[in-house]
Amino acid sequence: MRAARAVLVADCTASSVARATMPSRNHYTGPADHPRDTPAASVQTAVLLVNLGTPAAPTAKALRPWLAEFLSDRRVIDTPRWLWWPILHGVILRLRPRRSAYAYGRIWDAQGSPLRWRSEALARALQAELGADVRVALAMRYGEPAVAPTIAQLVREGVRRLLVLPLYPQYSATSTGSVIDAVADAMKALRWPPELRFVNDYHDDPGHIEALAASIERWWAEHGRGDKLLLSFHGIPERYVRLGDPYAEQCRSTARLLRERLRLDESQLVLSFQSRVGREVWLSPYTDATVRRLAGEGVRRLDVACPGFAVDCLETLEEIAMQNRDFFAAAGGGELRYIPALNDGTEQVRSLAMLLQRHLAGWPV
């Protein structure tokens, strides 16, 4: 009875929140004094970068609302709400915030959350690269700065054309698809939405592959090359792929193109998937099992790169560079060496700028 009552309360609360956030017919936002006859030559264009997001602090108190928002997203968890709400509110949000706070505390630095400040650095670098004709803004899918108020601010600044770039090279409904949902919800609240375009993915973009390869080669030139290169991508449930998600195929495409560019054979470059949770079967091979296997096979120096992450974050800095380093050593391996993400390096800034310029082309003047 208590579980049923909790489900009913949670569903009613969720419905109330949804009704509160959706605009009614007479409550759209938008500056009343916005010019209606803006000359085409003065139409402002903006690029909106969207990353996953981060809690405001590495504490259980800050993690709880952030995890609640993240794990309430139907794109991320598609379990029926009547089954999921009691698990989320009765178990996960009671236990996981403290565990996650410990993990975030291991990587939190003087500038704050690495994902936040590195994403901001990338946005600034892209702004400098693209120039004053294009406004570059940053939003987070979960947490701050949120998507809807960021878009509303761009509209107040006069932006009438918006190109959205989710910072996920490979498309998944759980990531890019969720960003599309958030942008669509933001547009629903605007009386006069701007023209809109999306970059769905850039997993096989030649500039992106070259940026990844150049970054790895530069790292090898400075630190020497390991016995093998492991590419670790974030995992998703296998069931999502069976339902039509192209993510696994795009990850394998990125790995193949990068292997060819680096002139490695299949024994030298290995692919795996990390960050699985719960009891459901996720994409395999799993990263933690792979690093243990390679250690058992006699690999002494294992280099690991994560081409699914635009900037370094919890999954790269803590899960790979700390947790899996320890797994590798405990299984008899030597040194696991994490190769940093592209971040705001020259390779990524130039490749993304070229990608954005192609998507910005063709808007009528």
C-alpha positions in Angstrom: 0.0 0.0 0.0 2.8 2.4 0.9 4.6 1.7 -2.4 1.4 2.3 -4.4 0.8 5.5 -2.5 4.4 6.6 -3.3 3.9 5.9 -6.9 0.6 7.9 -7.0 2.2 10.8 -5.2 5.3 10.8 -7.5 3.1 10.6 -10.6 0.9 13.4 -9.4 3.9 15.5 -8.5 5.5 14.8 -11.9 2.3 15.7 -13.7 2.0 18.9 -11.7 5.6 19.9 -12.5 5.0 19.2 -16.2 1.8 21.3 -16.2 3.7 24.1 -14.4 6.6 24.1 -16.9 4.5 23.9 -20.1 3.2 27.3 -21.3 -0.5 27.9 -21.5 -1.9 29.5 -24.6 -1.6 33.0 -23.2 1.7 32.6 -21.3 4.4 32.5 -23.9 7.6 34.4 -23.3 9.4 36.9 -25.5 10.3 40.5 -25.5 7.3 42.6 -26.5 9.5 45.3 -28.1 11.4 42.8 -30.4 11.6 44.2 -33.9 9.3 42.4 -36.3 10.9 43.6 -39.5 14.6 42.8 -38.8 16.6 43.2 -42.0 18.1 39.8 -43.2 21.6 41.2 -43.0 21.3 42.0 -39.3 19.7 38.6 -38.3 21.8 37.3 -35.4 22.9 33.7 -35.4 24.0 31.7 -32.4 25.5 28.3 -31.7 24.4 26.6 -28.6 26.7 23.9 -27.2 25.0 21.5 -24.8 26.8 19.1 -22.5 25.5 16.6 -20.0 25.8 18.8 -16.9 27.2 18.6 -13.4 26.2 19.1 -9.8 26.9 22.5 -8.3 29.2 21.0 -5.6 30.7 17.6 -4.8 28.3 17.0 -1.9 25.4 14.7 -1.4 23.1 17.7 -0.9 24.0 19.0 -4.4 24.0 15.6 -6.0 20.5 14.7 -4.9 18.5 17.2 -7.1 20.9 16.8 -10.0 20.6 13.0 -10.0 16.8 13.3 -9.6 16.6 15.5 -12.7 19.0 13.2 -14.7 17.4 9.9 -13.7 13.8 11.2 -14.2 14.5 11.7 -17.9 12.5 9.1 -19.8 15.2 9.2 -22.5 17.7 7.9 -20.0 15.5 5.5 -18.0 12.5 4.2 -20.0 11.2 1.9 -17.3 7.5 2.5 -16.6 7.1 5.3 -14.1 5.0 3.2 -11.8 7.9 0.8 -11.4 10.8 3.3 -11.6 9.6 6.1 -9.1 9.7 3.9 -6.0 13.2 2.6 -7.0 14.4 6.1 -7.7 12.9 8.0 -4.8 12.9 5.1 -2.3 16.4 3.6 -2.9 18.7 5.4 -5.4 18.3 9.0 -4.2 18.8 7.8 -0.7 22.1 6.0 -1.4 23.7 7.2 -4.6 24.2 10.9 -3.8 26.8 10.1 -1.1 28.6 7.7 -3.3 28.6 10.0 -6.3 29.8 12.9 -4.0 32.8 10.9 -3.1 33.7 10.3 -6.8 33.2 14.0 -7.7 35.3 15.0 -4.7 38.2 13.0 -6.2 38.3 15.2 -9.3 36.9 18.5 -8.2 39.6 21.1 -8.5 40.2 24.8 -7.8 38.1 25.8 -10.8 35.2 23.6 -9.8 33.7 20.8 -11.8 36.0 19.8 -14.7 33.1 19.2 -17.1 31.7 22.7 -16.4 34.9 24.8 -16.6 36.3 22.7 -19.5 33.1 23.1 -21.5 33.2 26.9 -20.8 36.8 27.0 -22.0 35.7 25.2 -25.2 32.9 27.6 -25.8 35.2 30.6 -25.4 37.7 29.1 -27.8 35.0 28.4 -30.4 33.8 32.0 -30.0 37.2 33.3 -30.8 37.6 30.9 -33.7 34.2 31.7 -35.3 34.4 35.4 -34.7 31.8 38.0 -33.8 29.3 37.1 -36.5 28.2 34.0 -34.5 27.3 34.1 -30.9 28.5 30.9 -29.0 26.6 30.0 -25.8 26.8 27.0 -23.5 24.0 25.1 -21.7 23.8 21.9 -19.7 21.1 19.3 -20.2 20.9 18.7 -16.4 21.7 21.4 -13.9 23.0 24.9 -14.7 23.1 26.8 -17.0 19.9 25.1 -18.1 18.8 24.9 -21.7 15.5 26.8 -21.6 16.7 30.0 -19.9 19.8 30.0 -22.1 17.8 30.0 -25.2 15.4 32.6 -23.8 18.4 34.8 -23.1 19.7 34.4 -26.7 16.3 35.4 -28.0 16.3 38.5 -25.8 19.6 39.3 -27.3 18.1 39.2 -30.8 19.1 35.8 -32.0 16.8 34.6 -34.7 18.8 31.6 -36.0 20.0 28.9 -33.7 22.3 25.9 -34.4 22.5 23.4 -31.5 25.5 21.2 -31.1 25.2 18.5 -28.4 28.7 17.7 -27.3 28.3 14.0 -28.0 30.1 12.8 -31.1 28.0 9.7 -31.3 24.2 9.9 -31.3 22.1 8.2 -28.7 18.6 8.8 -27.7 19.9 8.9 -24.1 22.1 11.9 -24.8 21.6 13.8 -28.0 17.9 12.7 -28.2 17.4 14.1 -24.7 19.0 17.5 -25.7 16.6 17.7 -28.7 13.7 17.1 -26.2 15.0 19.9 -24.0 15.4 22.3 -26.9 11.9 21.5 -28.2 10.4 22.1 -24.7 12.2 25.5 -24.6 10.9 26.4 -28.0 7.3 25.7 -26.9 7.6 28.4 -24.3 8.6 31.1 -26.8 6.1 33.3 -28.6 8.4 33.8 -31.5 11.0 30.9 -31.7 14.1 31.3 -33.8 14.9 29.2 -36.8 16.5 26.0 -35.6 19.1 23.5 -36.7 20.7 20.5 -35.0 24.0 18.6 -35.4 22.8 15.1 -34.7 26.3 13.6 -34.5 29.8 13.9 -35.8 31.2 10.5 -35.1 32.7 10.0 -38.5 33.5 13.6 -39.4 36.9 13.6 -41.0 38.0 16.7 -39.1 37.0 15.1 -35.8 38.8 11.8 -36.6 41.9 13.8 -37.5 41.6 15.8 -34.3 41.4 12.6 -32.2 44.3 11.0 -34.1 46.5 14.1 -33.8 45.9 14.4 -30.1 46.8 10.7 -29.5 49.9 11.0 -31.6 51.0 14.1 -29.8 50.5 12.4 -26.5 52.5 9.4 -27.7 55.3 11.7 -28.8 55.5 13.2 -25.3 55.0 10.0 -23.2 55.9 7.1 -25.5 53.5 4.5 -26.9 51.9 1.8 -24.8 51.5 -1.9 -25.7 47.9 -1.4 -26.7 45.3 1.4 -27.2 41.9 0.9 -25.6 39.0 3.1 -26.7 36.4 3.3 -24.0 33.0 4.6 -24.8 30.1 5.2 -22.4 27.7 2.3 -22.5 23.9 2.1 -22.9 21.6 -0.9 -22.4 21.7 -3.4 -25.2 18.0 -3.2 -25.3 18.1 0.4 -26.5 20.2 -0.7 -29.5 17.7 -3.4 -30.4 15.0 -0.8 -30.3 16.8 1.2 -33.0 19.4 3.4 -31.2 22.4 3.8 -33.6 24.9 4.5 -30.8 26.8 1.2 -30.8 27.3 1.2 -34.6 28.5 4.8 -34.5 31.0 4.0 -31.7 32.4 1.1 -33.7 32.6 3.4 -36.8 34.6 6.0 -34.8 36.9 3.2 -33.6 37.4 1.8 -37.0 38.2 5.1 -38.6 40.6 6.0 -35.9 42.3 2.7 -36.1 42.8 3.2 -39.8 44.1 6.7 -39.4 46.6 5.6 -36.7 47.6 2.6 -38.9 46.9 0.1 -36.1 45.6 -3.4 -36.5 42.7 -4.9 -34.6 45.1 -6.5 -32.0 46.6 -3.1 -31.3 43.4 -1.1 -30.8 40.6 -2.5 -28.6 37.1 -1.2 -28.0 35.0 -1.4 -24.8 32.1 0.3 -23.0 32.1 1.8 -19.6 29.8 3.2 -16.9 27.1 0.4 -16.8 24.7 0.4 -13.9 21.9 -1.9 -12.7 21.3 -5.5 -13.6 20.3 -5.0 -17.3 22.7 -6.2 -20.0 24.7 -3.2 -21.4 26.9 -2.9 -24.5 29.9 -5.1 -24.3 32.8 -5.8 -23.9 32.8 -3.9 -20.5 35.8 -1.7 -19.9 36.5 -2.9 -16.4 36.5 -6.6 -17.5 38.6 -5.6 -20.6 41.4 -4.0 -18.6 41.5 -7.0 -16.3 41.7 -9.3 -19.2 44.5 -7.4 -20.9 46.4 -7.3 -17.7 46.1 -11.1 -17.5 47.3 -11.4 -21.0 50.6 -9.7 -20.1 49.9 -6.1 -21.3 52.3 -3.9 -19.2 51.4 -0.4 -20.5 47.8 0.2 -21.5 46.9 3.5 -23.1 43.2 4.5 -22.8 41.3 7.2 -24.7 37.6 8.0 -24.5 36.4 9.4 -27.9 32.8 9.7 -26.8 33.6 12.6 -24.4 34.3 16.1 -25.8 35.8 17.2 -22.5 37.2 15.5 -19.4 34.6 14.7 -16.7 33.8 12.2 -14.0 33.7 9.2 -16.4 37.2 9.9 -17.7 39.1 11.4 -14.8 37.7 9.2 -12.0 36.3 6.1 -13.6 39.0 5.5 -16.2 42.1 7.3 -14.8 41.5 6.2 -11.2 39.2 3.2 -10.9 40.2 1.3 -14.0 43.9 2.1 -13.3 43.5 0.3 -10.0 41.7 -2.6 -11.7 44.5 -3.0 -14.2 47.2 -2.9 -11.5 45.3 -5.3 -9.2 44.9 -7.8 -12.1 48.7 -7.9 -12.7 49.0 -5.2 -15.3 51.6 -2.5 -15.1 50.6 1.1 -15.9 47.2 2.3 -17.3 47.7 5.7 -18.9 44.7 7.9 -19.7 45.0 10.1 -22.8 43.1 13.3 -22.1 40.0 14.3 -24.0 40.3 16.9 -26.7 38.9 19.6 -24.3 39.6 23.1 -25.6 42.8 22.0 -27.5 43.5 23.4 -30.9 42.6 20.1 -32.6 39.0 20.1 -31.3 38.4 23.8 -31.6 39.4 23.8 -35.3 37.5 20.6 -36.2 34.3 21.8 -34.5 34.6 25.2 -36.0 34.7 23.7 -39.5 31.8 21.4 -38.6 29.7 24.3 -37.4 30.5 26.5 -40.4 29.2 23.8 -42.7 26.0 23.5 -40.7 25.6 27.3 -40.6 26.0 27.6 -44.4 22.9 27.9 -46.6 20.7 30.0 -44.4 19.0 32.5 -46.8 20.3 36.0 -46.8 
